[in-house]
Amino acid sequence: MSGELSQDNRVCTYEYNKRCKFNLHRLGREGETEESEQNQTYNAEGEPARAGFNLEDFENTKPEEGYHSGNTEENDSEGEGNKGEMGEGEGSESEGDEDKFGTKKKGSCGCQQRDRSAKERQARRKENIQTTYHVHTTIRTYINSYFIVHSIIKKLSLGALSFRFNLFPDNIMVVIRPYETSSSTTYDVFLSFRGEDTRYTFTDHLYRALDQHGFRTFRDEDEMRKGERLKSELEKAIPQSKSSTIVISENYANSSWCLDELVMILERRRTSGHVVLPVFYHVEPSEVRKQTGTIADAFEKYKKQCDKKTDTEGKRTWMEKIQRWRSALTEVADLIGHHHVDGYESKLIDKIIKDTKVNVRRTPLYMDPYIIGIDSQVEEINLWLQDGSNNDRVLAVCGMGGIGKTTIAKIVYNQNFESFDGSSFITVTNIGEKSKHPELQQQFISNITKRNHGNIHSVHAGLEEIRNLVFSKRVLLFLDDVEEVDRVYDILGRPEWFLQGSKVIITTRHERMLQPHQMLKVEILGQDESIKLFSLTAFKKDFPPEIYTKHTIRAVQICERLPLALKVLGTSLSRKRKDEWIPELTKLESIPQREILEILKISYDSLHARQL
C-alpha cells in the first residue's frame, strides 16, 4: 500500500514542479526544479519529503548573473565598500562635482535614494517569497492529499479508512485496517447485556425476535462462567459479528465484564465496519455520558478497589482500566440508539429489528454488471408487490428465452426480500426429476426460516411442513423458469395456503398455462438499447469506437436484440482482435437463431461459472 501511495505522490511531485517552474524562475531558482524532480526524497513513512523551496535558503542565496546590482542589499553594500577603498581623492565624486560639460554628477544623495529604493524592493521581494512559499506548500499538501485519497478509494472494499491531517507543516498520515469479510463473520448480532437485569426478560424477548427474523445472534448463555474462558470466547465472538446491540440497563456499569465487552465492541467499531446499536433500558443516556446516578456508584466501588492496591503497577493498571471504561461509556452515549423508560417493549423490539435489517444487509442475489432497458418492468412489478390485497397473489413474467425475465426477477427480489417475513428464490428447471422434489422443499423451508433444515423424507411430509409454515408468514416466493406450474404447486404448496399479503412471482416462456393469473410480458430491447448493452460488454463504453460501429450493428442484428445473446457475444468478441471479428460474425450469421441462442447460452453459463 505504501508503495502505491508513494508512486502516486511521486507523479504529483513531478507534475506540480513542472507547473511551478515559472515561480521558481521568478525567484532565481529555476535550476533547482529539475534537481527536485530527479532527486525527490521520501521519509520513513513512504511520504514525500517537503518539496519546493525554503525561505531561509532564499535569504542566504546570492543572486544569479544578470540581476540588476540594485536588487539586493548585498550589492549595495559592496558598492559602498568599493567607494571607501577608492577614497575621496581617487575617483570618488562629491555632491557638488561637475563633469567637463558642466553637468552636475550624482553624489551621496543619489546613493541614499538608491539605498531606500533597494530596501523597498527587497522588502517586496521577501513578501513575494513568503507568499509564494506558503501557497506552494498549501497547494502541495492538498495535491498530496488528493492522490492519497485517490489511491485509497481503490482500497475501500478492503478496509476501513482513517485520516489524520496536519497542514502546518504539511503532514498526512493514512491508516487502513482491513475489514472482516462476510465469509469471516459467524454472527449477525452480538448481544451485550447485564444478566442480572435483563437476561430472562427484555434481552430474552429480543434474542427470540432476532432469531425468528433469521439473524444469527451471539448471547452468553451461562451467566456463571467467569475467568479467561469467557474472556477468550468474547474476544472471538465480537470480531466474528457484523454488529452489536448493547442493552445498557440500570446496573450495567456494576459488571466489569460488561464494561470490558463495551471497550472491545467500540474498539472493533473504530477499526472495522462493525455497527453498534445502543439500547438505553430504564436509564438516561445523559447518566451514561456523565457517569452519574447508579453508574457513579459503580465507579466509586471501582475506585475503592483501586485504592486497595498496594503495588504501584497494579494501581496504575486499575486506573487505566477505569479511564477506558469511562471513555467507552461516554462514547456509546453519543451514538444513535433507542431509549426506553415505559411503554410496550414489543414496539421497542420491532424498532430494533427494523434497524438491524438496515445495519446487517444480508447478501442478495448476484447481478450482472450491465443492465439496460428493464426499469419500467421492474417498477411495474414493485407497484404490484405494494398491493397487499388477497386477489392477486401470483404474477407471471412471460417472454422468450434470453429476453431478461430472470434478470428482472432478481432485481425485484433484491429490492423487496427484506420487506417480507420470509423470502425464497428457486429455479425449478429440473422439476421433472422426482429425486429433486424433497431438495426443493428443503431449500424453500430453509430460505423462509433462515436456518438449515434437516432432510425431508417424503414430498407429503414436506408439503405439510410448508403449509404450517406459510400459514402465518408473509412470504415472497420467486419461481424461475417454470415449465409446469401445477406440478410446482404440488411440490411447494399452493398460493391460497399463504398468508394474506404474500406474493408469488413466476418466470416462464409459456403464457397459456398461466392465463388465469396476472401477466407481465417482457419485450425485446430497442435498437439503441441493444447497441449500448453490446458496447458495454465488448468495449466497457456506452457506444462503440468508430471503427467498430458497423461490426456492432451487425452483431445486434445477429442477436436479434436479445439481452442474453448481446452479453455473451459482446464478452466473447471483447477478447478478440478486430480482424477476428468478421469471420466470427460471418459464422454466426449462417446458424439459425434458435441454435445461436442455445450456443450463446451455454457459453454464457460457462463464462459465468468461471467468474464466480
C-alpha positions as CSV (number, residue, x, y, z in Angstrom):
1,M,0.0,0.0,0.0
2,S,2.7,2.4,0.9
3,G,4.5,1.8,-2.4
4,E,1.4,2.7,-4.3
5,L,0.9,5.9,-2.3
6,S,4.5,6.9,-2.8
7,Q,4.2,6.3,-6.5
8,D,1.1,8.5,-6.8
9,N,2.8,11.2,-4.8
10,R,5.9,11.0,-7.0
11,V,3.7,11.6,-10.0
12,C,2.1,14.5,-8.2
13,T,5.5,16.0,-7.3
14,Y,6.8,15.8,-10.9
15,E,3.7,17.3,-12.4
16,Y,3.4,20.1,-9.8
17,N,7.1,21.1,-10.0
18,K,6.8,21.3,-13.8
19,R,3.9,23.7,-13.4
20,C,5.7,25.8,-10.8
21,K,8.8,26.5,-12.9
22,F,7.7,30.0,-13.7
23,N,7.5,30.8,-10.0
24,L,10.9,29.3,-9.3
25,H,12.4,31.2,-12.2
26,R,11.0,34.4,-10.9
27,L,12.7,33.8,-7.6
28,G,16.0,32.8,-9.2
29,R,15.7,29.1,-8.5
30,E,14.9,27.6,-11.9
31,G,17.9,25.3,-11.8
32,E,16.6,23.6,-8.6
33,T,13.4,22.5,-10.3
34,E,14.9,19.7,-12.4
35,E,17.0,18.7,-9.4
36,S,13.9,18.4,-7.2
37,E,12.2,16.3,-9.9
38,Q,15.2,13.9,-10.2
39,N,16.2,13.8,-6.5
40,Q,12.8,13.7,-4.8
41,T,13.2,12.2,-1.3
42,Y,10.8,10.3,0.8
43,N,10.6,9.9,4.6
44,A,10.4,6.7,6.6
45,E,6.6,6.5,6.2
46,G,6.9,6.5,2.4
47,E,5.5,10.1,2.2
48,P,7.4,12.6,0.0
49,A,9.6,15.0,1.9
50,R,8.6,18.6,1.8
51,A,9.2,19.8,-1.7
52,G,9.6,23.3,-3.2
53,F,12.0,25.7,-1.6
54,N,12.9,27.0,1.8
55,L,12.6,30.7,2.8
56,E,15.9,30.6,4.7
57,D,17.7,29.2,1.6
58,F,16.5,32.1,-0.5
59,E,17.6,34.7,2.0
60,N,21.1,33.2,2.1
61,T,21.4,32.7,-1.7
62,K,23.3,35.1,-3.9
63,P,21.5,36.4,-7.0
64,E,22.3,34.9,-10.3
65,E,24.2,36.8,-13.0
66,G,22.1,39.2,-15.0
67,Y,20.2,40.6,-12.0
68,H,20.5,44.4,-11.5
69,S,23.1,45.4,-9.0
70,G,20.5,47.4,-7.1
71,N,18.2,44.5,-6.4
72,T,19.9,43.3,-3.2
73,E,21.4,44.9,-0.2
74,E,24.5,42.8,-0.7
75,N,25.3,44.6,-4.0
76,D,24.6,48.0,-2.4
77,S,26.9,47.3,0.5
78,E,29.5,46.1,-2.0
79,G,29.3,49.4,-3.9
80,E,29.7,51.4,-0.7
81,G,32.7,49.3,0.2
82,N,34.4,49.9,-3.1
83,K,33.8,53.6,-2.7
84,G,35.5,53.7,0.7
85,E,38.5,51.8,-0.7
86,M,38.9,54.3,-3.5
87,G,38.8,57.3,-1.2
88,E,37.5,60.8,-2.0
89,G,40.6,61.9,-3.9
90,E,40.8,58.7,-6.0
91,G,37.9,58.9,-8.3
92,S,35.1,59.4,-5.8
93,E,32.8,62.1,-6.7
94,S,31.2,64.6,-4.2
95,E,27.8,66.0,-4.5
96,G,28.9,69.4,-6.0
97,D,31.3,68.0,-8.7
98,E,30.7,68.7,-12.3
99,D,31.9,67.0,-15.4
100,K,33.7,68.6,-18.3
101,F,30.3,69.5,-19.9
102,G,29.2,71.3,-16.7
103,T,26.6,68.7,-15.8
104,K,26.1,68.1,-12.1
105,K,27.1,64.5,-11.1
106,K,25.1,62.2,-8.7
107,G,26.8,62.0,-5.4
108,S,26.0,60.6,-1.9
109,C,22.4,61.9,-2.0
110,G,21.8,59.6,-5.0
111,C,23.3,56.7,-3.1
112,Q,20.9,57.2,-0.2
113,Q,17.9,57.4,-2.6
114,R,19.2,54.2,-4.3
115,D,19.5,52.5,-0.9
116,R,15.9,53.3,0.0
117,S,14.7,52.0,-3.3
118,A,16.7,48.8,-2.9
119,K,15.4,48.2,0.6
120,E,11.8,48.7,-0.6
121,R,12.4,46.3,-3.5
122,Q,14.0,43.8,-1.1
123,A,11.0,44.0,1.3
124,R,8.6,43.4,-1.5
125,R,10.7,40.6,-2.7
126,K,10.7,38.9,0.7
127,E,7.0,39.3,0.9
128,N,6.5,37.7,-2.5
129,I,8.8,34.9,-1.5
130,Q,6.9,34.3,1.7
131,T,3.5,34.4,-0.1
132,T,4.7,32.1,-2.9
133,Y,6.3,29.7,-0.3
134,H,3.1,29.3,1.7
135,V,0.9,29.0,-1.4
136,H,3.3,26.4,-2.8
137,T,3.3,24.4,0.5
138,T,-0.5,24.6,0.8
139,I,-1.2,23.5,-2.8
140,R,1.4,20.7,-2.5
141,T,-0.3,19.5,0.7
142,Y,-3.7,19.3,-1.0
143,I,-2.3,17.7,-4.1
144,N,-0.6,15.0,-2.0
145,S,-3.9,14.6,-0.1
146,Y,-5.8,14.2,-3.4
147,F,-3.5,11.4,-4.7
148,I,-3.5,9.6,-1.3
149,V,-7.3,9.7,-1.3
150,H,-7.4,8.6,-4.9
151,S,-5.3,5.5,-4.1
152,I,-7.3,4.7,-1.0
153,I,-10.6,4.8,-2.8
154,K,-9.4,1.8,-4.8
155,K,-8.9,0.0,-1.5
156,L,-12.1,0.9,0.2
157,S,-13.5,-2.6,-0.4
158,L,-10.6,-4.0,1.6
159,G,-10.6,-2.0,4.7
160,A,-11.7,0.9,6.9
161,L,-10.1,4.2,6.3
162,S,-9.0,6.9,8.7
163,F,-7.1,10.1,8.1
164,R,-5.1,12.4,10.2
165,F,-4.2,15.7,8.5
166,N,-1.9,18.3,9.9
167,L,-1.4,21.1,7.4
168,F,1.2,23.1,9.5
169,P,3.5,21.7,8.4
170,D,2.1,19.5,5.7
171,N,2.0,16.1,7.1
172,I,-0.6,13.4,6.3
173,M,-1.0,10.0,8.0
174,V,-3.2,7.5,6.4
175,V,-4.3,4.3,8.2
176,I,-6.0,1.4,6.5
177,R,-7.2,-1.5,8.6
178,P,-8.7,-4.5,6.8
179,Y,-12.4,-5.2,7.2
180,E,-13.5,-8.7,8.1
181,T,-15.2,-10.1,5.1
182,S,-18.6,-11.6,5.2
183,S,-17.1,-15.1,5.0
184,S,-15.2,-14.5,8.2
185,T,-18.3,-13.5,10.3
186,T,-20.2,-16.1,12.2
187,Y,-22.9,-13.9,13.8
188,D,-25.1,-11.1,12.6
189,V,-25.6,-9.6,16.1
190,F,-23.6,-9.7,19.3
191,L,-25.8,-9.1,22.3
192,S,-24.2,-7.3,25.3
193,F,-26.3,-7.0,28.4
194,R,-26.2,-7.2,32.2
195,G,-27.5,-10.7,33.0
196,E,-29.0,-9.9,36.4
197,D,-31.0,-7.1,35.0
198,T,-32.5,-8.4,31.7
199,R,-31.4,-12.0,30.9
200,Y,-34.8,-13.5,31.5
201,T,-37.0,-10.6,30.4
202,F,-36.2,-8.0,27.8
203,T,-33.0,-9.5,26.4
204,D,-34.6,-12.9,26.1
205,H,-37.5,-11.5,24.1
206,L,-35.1,-9.5,21.9
207,Y,-33.0,-12.6,21.3
208,R,-36.0,-14.6,20.3
209,A,-37.2,-11.9,17.9
210,L,-33.8,-11.7,16.3
211,D,-33.7,-15.4,15.9
212,Q,-37.2,-15.6,14.3
213,H,-36.1,-13.0,11.8
214,G,-33.2,-15.1,10.8
215,F,-30.4,-13.1,12.5
216,R,-27.6,-15.3,13.9
217,T,-27.2,-13.9,17.4
218,F,-24.5,-14.5,20.0
219,R,-25.7,-14.5,23.6
220,D,-23.7,-15.6,26.6
221,E,-25.9,-18.5,27.8
222,D,-24.3,-19.2,31.1
223,E,-24.0,-16.1,33.4
224,M,-22.0,-18.1,36.0
225,R,-19.0,-18.6,33.7
226,K,-16.1,-16.4,34.6
227,G,-12.4,-16.2,34.0
228,E,-10.2,-16.5,31.0
229,R,-12.6,-18.9,29.2
230,L,-15.3,-16.4,29.0
231,K,-12.9,-13.6,28.0
232,S,-11.5,-15.7,25.3
233,E,-15.0,-16.5,23.9
234,L,-15.9,-12.8,23.9
235,E,-12.7,-11.8,22.1
236,K,-13.6,-14.3,19.4
237,A,-17.3,-13.6,19.2
238,I,-17.1,-9.8,18.9
239,P,-14.8,-9.8,15.8
240,Q,-17.0,-12.6,14.3
241,S,-20.1,-10.5,14.5
242,K,-21.3,-7.9,11.9
243,S,-23.0,-5.7,14.6
244,S,-23.5,-5.4,18.3
245,T,-26.7,-4.5,20.2
246,I,-25.8,-3.2,23.7
247,V,-28.6,-3.2,26.3
248,I,-27.4,-0.7,28.9
249,S,-29.6,-1.2,31.9
250,E,-29.5,0.4,35.4
251,N,-26.8,-1.8,36.8
252,Y,-24.9,-2.3,33.5
253,A,-21.8,-0.5,34.9
254,N,-21.7,-2.7,38.0
255,S,-20.4,-5.5,35.9
256,S,-16.7,-5.2,34.9
257,W,-17.4,-7.9,32.4
258,C,-20.0,-5.7,30.6
259,L,-17.6,-2.8,30.6
260,D,-14.8,-4.9,29.2
261,E,-17.2,-6.1,26.5
262,L,-18.1,-2.5,25.8
263,V,-14.5,-1.5,25.3
264,M,-13.9,-4.4,22.9
265,I,-17.0,-3.6,20.9
266,L,-16.2,0.1,20.5
267,E,-12.6,-0.7,19.6
268,R,-14.0,-3.1,16.9
269,R,-16.2,-0.2,15.7
270,R,-13.3,2.1,15.3
271,T,-11.2,-0.4,13.3
272,S,-13.7,-2.0,11.0
273,G,-17.2,-1.8,9.7
274,H,-18.8,-3.1,12.9
275,V,-22.2,-1.4,13.6
276,V,-23.1,-0.6,17.2
277,L,-26.8,-0.1,18.3
278,P,-27.1,1.0,22.0
279,V,-30.4,0.5,23.9
280,F,-30.8,2.6,27.0
281,Y,-33.1,0.5,29.0
282,H,-34.6,2.3,32.0
283,V,-31.5,4.5,32.2
284,E,-31.0,8.0,30.8
285,P,-28.3,8.5,28.1
286,S,-27.1,11.6,30.0
287,E,-26.4,9.4,33.1
288,V,-24.3,7.1,30.9
289,R,-22.5,10.1,29.3
290,K,-21.7,11.8,32.5
291,Q,-21.5,8.7,34.7
292,T,-24.0,9.9,37.3
293,G,-26.6,8.0,39.4
294,T,-26.0,4.3,39.7
295,I,-23.1,4.5,37.3
296,A,-21.3,6.9,39.6
297,D,-21.9,4.5,42.5
298,A,-20.3,1.7,40.4
299,F,-17.2,3.7,39.7
300,E,-16.9,4.7,43.3
301,K,-16.7,1.0,44.0
302,Y,-14.0,0.6,41.4
303,K,-12.1,3.5,42.8
304,K,-12.1,1.9,46.3
305,Q,-10.8,-1.4,44.7
306,C,-8.1,0.6,43.1
307,D,-7.1,2.3,46.3
308,K,-6.7,-1.1,48.0
309,K,-3.9,-2.0,45.5
310,T,-0.6,-1.8,47.3
311,D,1.8,-2.2,44.3
312,T,2.3,0.8,42.0
313,E,2.0,-1.2,38.9
314,G,-1.3,-2.8,39.9
315,K,-2.8,0.6,40.9
316,R,-1.7,2.2,37.6
317,T,-3.3,-0.7,35.6
318,W,-6.6,-0.3,37.5
319,M,-6.6,3.5,36.9
320,E,-6.0,3.0,33.2
321,K,-8.8,0.4,33.0
322,I,-11.3,2.7,34.9
323,Q,-10.4,5.5,32.4
324,R,-11.1,3.2,29.5
325,W,-14.4,2.3,30.9
326,R,-15.4,5.9,31.4
327,S,-14.3,6.8,27.9
328,A,-16.3,3.9,26.5
329,L,-19.5,4.9,28.3
330,T,-19.1,8.5,27.1
331,E,-18.6,7.3,23.5
332,V,-21.6,4.9,23.5
333,A,-23.9,7.5,24.9
334,D,-23.2,9.7,21.9
335,L,-24.2,7.0,19.4
336,I,-27.7,6.9,17.8
337,G,-29.8,4.3,19.5
338,H,-33.1,3.7,21.5
339,H,-34.2,5.0,24.8
340,H,-36.9,3.0,26.7
341,V,-38.4,4.1,30.1
342,D,-42.0,2.9,29.8
343,G,-44.5,1.7,27.2
344,Y,-44.7,-1.6,25.2
345,E,-41.4,-3.4,25.0
346,S,-42.7,-5.2,21.8
347,K,-42.7,-1.9,20.0
348,L,-39.1,-1.3,21.0
349,I,-38.1,-4.7,19.8
350,D,-39.8,-4.1,16.5
351,K,-37.7,-0.9,16.1
352,I,-34.5,-2.8,16.9
353,I,-35.4,-5.5,14.4
354,K,-36.0,-2.8,11.8
355,D,-32.7,-1.1,12.5
356,T,-30.9,-4.5,12.4
357,K,-32.2,-5.2,9.0
358,V,-30.7,-2.0,7.8
359,N,-27.4,-2.5,9.7
360,V,-26.9,-6.1,8.7
361,R,-27.5,-6.3,5.0
362,R,-27.8,-10.0,4.0
363,T,-26.2,-11.0,0.7
364,P,-28.7,-10.5,-2.1
365,L,-28.7,-12.4,-5.4
366,Y,-25.8,-11.9,-7.8
367,M,-26.5,-9.5,-10.6
368,D,-24.8,-8.9,-14.0
369,P,-22.9,-5.6,-14.0
370,Y,-24.7,-4.3,-17.2
371,I,-28.4,-4.0,-17.1
372,I,-30.2,-2.0,-19.8
373,G,-33.9,-1.3,-20.7
374,I,-35.8,-3.0,-17.9
375,D,-36.5,-0.1,-15.5
376,S,-40.2,0.1,-16.5
377,Q,-40.9,-3.6,-15.9
378,V,-39.2,-3.5,-12.5
379,E,-41.2,-0.5,-11.5
380,E,-44.4,-2.2,-12.6
381,I,-43.7,-5.3,-10.5
382,N,-42.7,-3.2,-7.5
383,L,-46.1,-1.4,-7.7
384,W,-47.8,-4.8,-7.8
385,L,-45.9,-6.0,-4.8
386,Q,-47.1,-3.0,-2.8
387,D,-50.7,-4.1,-3.3
388,G,-51.5,-6.1,-0.2
389,S,-54.8,-7.4,-1.4
390,N,-55.6,-11.1,-1.5
391,N,-56.9,-11.1,-5.1
392,D,-53.6,-11.1,-6.9
393,R,-51.2,-13.4,-5.2
394,V,-49.5,-14.6,-8.4
395,L,-47.8,-12.7,-11.1
396,A,-46.4,-14.3,-14.3
397,V,-43.4,-12.7,-16.0
398,C,-43.5,-14.1,-19.6
399,G,-41.2,-13.9,-22.6
400,M,-38.9,-15.9,-24.9
401,G,-35.7,-17.3,-23.6
402,G,-32.8,-14.9,-23.1
403,I,-35.1,-11.8,-23.1
404,G,-34.2,-10.9,-19.4
405,K,-37.0,-12.5,-17.3
406,T,-34.6,-13.9,-14.7
407,T,-32.7,-10.6,-14.5
408,I,-35.9,-8.6,-13.9
409,A,-36.9,-11.2,-11.2
410,K,-33.6,-11.0,-9.4
411,I,-33.6,-7.2,-9.3
412,V,-37.1,-7.2,-7.9
413,Y,-36.2,-9.8,-5.4
414,N,-33.1,-7.9,-4.2
415,Q,-35.2,-4.7,-3.8
416,N,-38.0,-6.4,-1.8
417,F,-36.9,-9.5,0.0
418,E,-36.3,-7.8,3.3
419,S,-39.9,-6.4,3.3
420,F,-41.4,-9.8,3.9
421,D,-41.3,-12.2,6.8
422,G,-39.7,-14.8,4.6
423,S,-38.4,-15.0,1.0
424,S,-37.1,-17.6,-1.4
425,F,-35.8,-17.6,-5.0
426,I,-36.0,-21.1,-6.5
427,T,-35.0,-22.2,-10.0
428,V,-37.3,-25.1,-11.0
429,T,-35.8,-26.1,-14.4
430,N,-35.3,-29.7,-13.5
431,I,-38.6,-30.2,-11.6
432,G,-39.3,-33.3,-13.6
433,E,-36.8,-35.3,-11.6
434,K,-38.6,-36.7,-8.7
435,S,-35.5,-37.1,-6.7
436,K,-35.1,-33.3,-6.7
437,H,-38.5,-32.7,-5.1
438,P,-37.5,-33.1,-1.4
439,E,-34.4,-30.9,-2.1
440,L,-36.6,-28.1,-3.5
441,Q,-38.9,-28.3,-0.4
442,Q,-35.9,-28.3,1.9
443,Q,-34.5,-25.2,0.1
444,F,-37.8,-23.4,0.4
445,I,-38.2,-24.1,4.1
446,S,-34.6,-23.2,4.9
447,N,-35.0,-19.9,3.0
448,I,-38.2,-19.0,4.8
449,T,-37.0,-19.9,8.3
450,K,-33.4,-18.6,7.6
451,R,-31.8,-21.7,9.2
452,N,-30.7,-25.0,7.9
453,H,-33.4,-27.6,7.7
454,G,-32.9,-31.3,8.1
455,N,-33.6,-33.8,5.4
456,I,-37.2,-34.3,4.2
457,H,-38.0,-38.0,3.7
458,S,-41.2,-37.6,1.6
459,V,-42.9,-35.0,-0.5
460,H,-46.1,-35.4,1.5
461,A,-44.3,-34.6,4.8
462,G,-42.6,-31.6,3.2
463,L,-45.9,-30.2,2.0
464,E,-47.4,-30.5,5.5
465,E,-44.5,-28.6,6.9
466,I,-44.7,-25.9,4.2
467,R,-48.4,-25.5,4.8
468,N,-47.9,-24.9,8.5
469,L,-45.0,-22.5,7.9
470,V,-46.6,-20.2,5.3
471,F,-49.9,-20.0,7.0
472,S,-48.6,-17.4,9.5
473,K,-46.0,-15.6,7.4
474,R,-46.0,-13.0,4.6
475,V,-43.9,-14.8,2.1
476,L,-42.2,-13.6,-1.1
477,L,-41.6,-16.6,-3.4
478,F,-39.9,-16.4,-6.8
479,L,-40.2,-19.5,-9.1
480,D,-37.8,-19.1,-12.0
481,D,-38.0,-20.9,-15.4
482,V,-41.3,-22.8,-14.7
483,E,-42.5,-25.3,-17.3
484,E,-45.5,-26.9,-15.5
485,V,-47.0,-24.6,-12.8
486,D,-49.4,-27.2,-11.3
487,R,-46.5,-29.6,-10.8
488,V,-44.6,-26.8,-8.9
489,Y,-47.6,-26.2,-6.7
490,D,-47.9,-29.9,-5.9
491,I,-44.3,-29.7,-4.6
492,L,-44.0,-26.3,-2.9
493,G,-47.6,-25.6,-1.9
494,R,-50.5,-23.7,-3.4
495,P,-50.7,-19.9,-3.3
496,E,-54.0,-20.0,-1.4
497,W,-52.2,-21.5,1.6
498,F,-50.1,-18.4,2.0
499,L,-50.9,-15.6,4.5
500,Q,-52.6,-12.5,3.0
501,G,-50.1,-10.1,1.6
502,S,-47.8,-12.9,0.4
503,K,-46.7,-12.8,-3.3
504,V,-45.6,-15.4,-5.8
505,I,-43.8,-14.4,-9.0
506,I,-43.2,-16.9,-11.7
507,T,-41.0,-16.5,-14.8
508,T,-41.9,-18.7,-17.8
509,R,-41.8,-18.9,-21.6
510,H,-45.3,-20.3,-21.7
511,E,-48.1,-17.8,-21.4
512,R,-51.1,-20.2,-21.8
513,M,-50.6,-22.3,-18.7
514,L,-50.7,-19.1,-16.5
515,Q,-53.6,-17.3,-18.2
516,P,-55.8,-17.1,-15.0
517,H,-53.0,-15.2,-13.3
518,Q,-51.9,-11.6,-13.9
519,M,-49.2,-11.3,-16.5
520,L,-46.3,-9.1,-17.5
521,K,-44.9,-9.7,-20.9
522,V,-41.2,-8.7,-21.4
523,E,-40.4,-7.2,-24.8
524,I,-37.0,-7.2,-26.7
525,L,-34.7,-4.2,-26.4
526,G,-34.8,-1.3,-28.8
527,Q,-32.0,-0.7,-31.3
528,D,-30.3,2.0,-29.3
529,E,-30.5,0.0,-26.0
530,S,-29.1,-3.1,-27.8
531,I,-26.1,-1.2,-29.1
532,K,-25.5,0.2,-25.7
533,L,-25.7,-3.2,-24.0
534,F,-23.4,-4.8,-26.5
535,S,-20.9,-1.8,-26.3
536,L,-20.8,-2.1,-22.5
537,T,-19.9,-5.8,-22.6
538,A,-17.5,-5.5,-25.6
539,F,-15.8,-2.1,-25.0
540,K,-16.9,-1.1,-21.5
541,K,-18.3,2.1,-23.0
542,D,-21.9,3.3,-23.9
543,F,-21.0,3.5,-27.6
544,P,-18.7,1.5,-29.8
545,P,-15.5,3.1,-31.2
546,E,-16.0,4.5,-34.7
547,I,-14.0,1.7,-36.4
548,Y,-16.3,-0.9,-34.7
549,T,-19.6,0.7,-35.5
550,K,-20.6,-1.4,-38.5
551,H,-19.5,-4.6,-36.7
552,T,-21.6,-3.6,-33.6
553,I,-24.7,-3.1,-35.7
554,R,-24.1,-6.4,-37.4
555,A,-23.7,-8.2,-34.0
556,V,-27.0,-6.6,-32.8
557,Q,-28.8,-8.0,-35.9
558,I,-27.4,-11.4,-35.3
559,C,-28.5,-11.4,-31.6
560,E,-32.0,-10.0,-32.6
561,R,-31.7,-7.6,-29.7
562,L,-31.9,-10.3,-27.1
563,P,-30.1,-9.2,-23.9
564,L,-28.5,-12.6,-23.1
565,A,-27.2,-13.1,-26.6
566,L,-25.8,-9.5,-26.7
567,K,-24.0,-10.0,-23.4
568,V,-22.4,-13.3,-24.4
569,L,-21.4,-12.3,-27.9
570,G,-20.0,-8.9,-26.6
571,T,-18.0,-10.7,-23.9
572,S,-16.7,-13.2,-26.4
573,L,-15.7,-10.6,-29.1
574,S,-14.0,-8.3,-26.5
575,R,-11.2,-10.9,-26.2
576,K,-10.6,-10.9,-30.0
577,R,-8.7,-8.7,-32.3
578,K,-10.6,-6.6,-34.9
579,D,-9.5,-8.8,-37.8
580,E,-11.1,-11.8,-36.0
581,W,-14.5,-10.2,-35.7
582,I,-15.6,-10.6,-39.3
583,P,-15.1,-14.4,-39.6
584,E,-16.7,-14.9,-36.2
585,L,-19.8,-12.8,-37.1
586,T,-20.0,-14.5,-40.5
587,K,-20.0,-17.9,-38.9
588,L,-22.9,-16.9,-36.6
589,E,-24.9,-15.5,-39.4
590,S,-25.1,-18.9,-41.0
591,I,-26.6,-20.5,-37.9
592,P,-30.4,-20.4,-37.2
593,Q,-31.5,-18.0,-34.5
594,R,-32.7,-20.7,-32.1
595,E,-29.4,-22.5,-32.2
596,I,-27.5,-19.3,-31.8
597,L,-29.2,-18.5,-28.6
598,E,-28.6,-22.0,-27.3
599,I,-24.9,-21.9,-28.2
600,L,-24.5,-18.5,-26.6
601,K,-26.4,-19.5,-23.5
602,I,-24.0,-22.5,-23.0
603,S,-21.1,-20.1,-23.5
604,Y,-22.6,-17.6,-21.0
605,D,-23.2,-20.2,-18.3
606,S,-19.6,-21.4,-18.7
607,L,-18.3,-17.9,-18.5
608,H,-20.5,-17.0,-15.5
609,A,-19.4,-20.1,-13.6
610,R,-15.7,-19.3,-14.2
611,Q,-16.3,-15.7,-13.0
612,L,-18.0,-16.9,-9.8
